[in-house]
């Protein structure tokens, strides 16, 4: 399986016929747990008038040590659920799922009635890291699945072939972050070990290739030093979402604040407690869901608004 489709820029999109019912549909966002809330936060800030539905596949957390075939199957399961919720755009707020499943997701979403576009977090983060670097040495902190995919290496090579990338695979960091807060010595030690090879390589920019990692950004900044720039994918992907919605004529016309809802495949109460702490915004009710394996037939959105 290759992830190189993720390295290609999002194509220029022709506007599609639309009406208020289409434009008022939510944007779908998913991750394996609370990490994708760092992306959702940027989306809520950048696009305050949009509605969002966030699905945490916490029953199968973590994604970062899964095989690519598993991740692709999981992502297609999630897509089936979110299409049934009538999303107008799908954001993969997980680097491991983006690396393994973005081409398959885009193919399936093209088969929906609306032709739902899919955006992943790898390419926007990689491009911003290249732009931020002053000495051409970029570091990557990511899960084993993301590092093994080579998706960031390919995206950075495509953006600037002269940039040198140092990748560090962090096997347990996402699990430690999601386990509890405030952070204990296990988290501090894991962050310190991850940063050592980056300091040794002399990187001046580090891209966080897992959406859980921004939750420990102050620790990372302390270990890396104040001169090292830390790049996250939340801001860049939020700008890309805004562009795609505008290009497709799907921006929500409502004034004021949009709505946001949460679905969870694991324990809803646990996710609500963790999510409120990490998002620093109320999650209200979290709806438990049981995902069904994606059917081989094309996905079809339900008719009506």
C-alpha positions, -999 to +999 in steps of 0.1 A: +000+000+000+013+035-008+005+068+009+018+090-018-016+103-028-015+122+004+015+142-009-003+156-038-019+191-034-057+191-031-069+196-067-087+228-078-123+221-072-152+233-094-182+247-075-211+222-074-248+231-075-258+237-039-286+250-017-290+259+019-297+223+029-264+211+015-244+241+029-259+235+064-247+200+066-219+194+091-182+187+085-172+153+097-140+149+117-125+116+131-096+103+152-090+073+174-095+093+206-091+128+220-060+138+199-081+149+170-097+175+193-066+196+187-077+197+151-113+203+159-103+233+181-086+249+152-116+242+129-140+258+155-118+289+157-112+292+119-148+283+109-171+294+137-202+293+116-198+257+106-214+227+122-192+197+131-196+161+140-166+144+156-162+107+159-137+092+183-130+055+175-118+050+210-128+013+211-099+007+187-075+032+202-046+035+195-043+036+158-006+043+158+006+007+162-019-008+137-011-024+104-020-003+073-047-028+062-064-025+096-062+013+095-078+014+060-106-008+071-112+012+103-112+045+083-138+031+059-160+020+087-159+055+102-166+070+068-197+049+065-210+062+098-203+098+090-218+097+056-250+084+072-248+115+094-249+135+062-215+152+064-205+175+035-167+171+040-146+146+058-114+155+078-091+127+088-077+142+121-053+113+126-019+111+110-018+072+110-052+069+093-043+097+068-010+079+059-027+045+055-061+052+042-064+086+024-064+072-011-091+046-003-112+071+016-111+095-013-121+068-037-151+057-016-162+093-009-162+101-046-189+074-049-213+091-026-242+111-039-227+144-030-191+134-038-177+142-004-141+155-004-116+141+021-087+160+037-059+146+057-035+161+081-001+150+067+004+172+037-006+205+053+017+199+083+046+189+061+043+219+039+042+243+069+072+226+085+093+231+053+082+268+051+091+273+088+126+258+087+156+281+085+184+256+083+167+229+062+167+203+090+132+192+101+123+167+128+092+145+129+076+130+160+050+105+150+035+070+158+052+039+144+025+035+117+030+071+105+068+069+104+068+035+087+044+047+060+070+073+048+041+097+042+058+127+058+091+119+041+074+119+008+054+151+015+085+170+027+105+157-003+077+169-026+077+204-010+115+208-009+139+180-019+168+196-001+152+195+034+168+168+056+142+149+077+149+132+110+120+109+120+114+096+155+089+069+162+071+073+195+056+039+203+037+048+235+034+085+237-002+088+225-013+062+250+005+079+278-011+113+269-046+098+267-042+078+299-042+107+323-035+143+331-017+161+347+013+144+332+035+122+353+072+111+351+064+085+324+051+112+301+081+135+308+106+107+303+089+096+270+090+132+257+127+136+267+137+103+249+118+114+218+135+148+217+171+135+221+177+124+185+161+157+172+185+178+193+214+157+182+204+162+145+203+200+150+168+204+137+153+239+139+117+228+132+097+198+145+064+188+130+041+169+154+029+139+133+003+128+158-027+149+168-022+139+205+012+155+207+001+191+208-015+183+242+021+181+256+035+210+235+049+229+266+069+198+276+081+194+240+092+230+238+111+227+270+130+196+259+137+210+223+146+245+234+130+278+227+147+283+193+131+252+178+098+258+161+070+234+167+045+228+138+011+213+142-014+204+115-045+219+131-041+254+117-031+244+082-058+218+078-084+244+091-073+268+063-076+240+038-111+231+049-121+267+046-107+268+010-124+236-001-158+246+013-156+279-005-144+264-037-173+238-036-199+264-027-205+245+006-197+271+032-225+274+058-245+306+053-257+308+089-246+337+111-233+332+146-218+301+162-223+267+146-230+234+165-206+206+173-216+170+183-196+140+194-198+103+187-177+076+204-172+039+198-158+033+233-169+045+267-188+078+261-185+091+297-147+086+298-144+103+264-166+132+276-145+137+307-112+136+289-124+156+259-137+184+281-104+187+298-083+186+266-106+207+244-113+232+272-148+235+259-179+216+269-187+184+251-222+181+264-237+147+254-215+121+237-235+096+216-223+060+218-221+043+184-213+009+171-195+009+137-205-015+110-179-029+086-179-009+054-199-026+027-183-032-007-212-014-024-208+024-030-217+046-001-249+066-007-259+095+014-295+095+025-318+117+005-332+150+019-315+178+038 
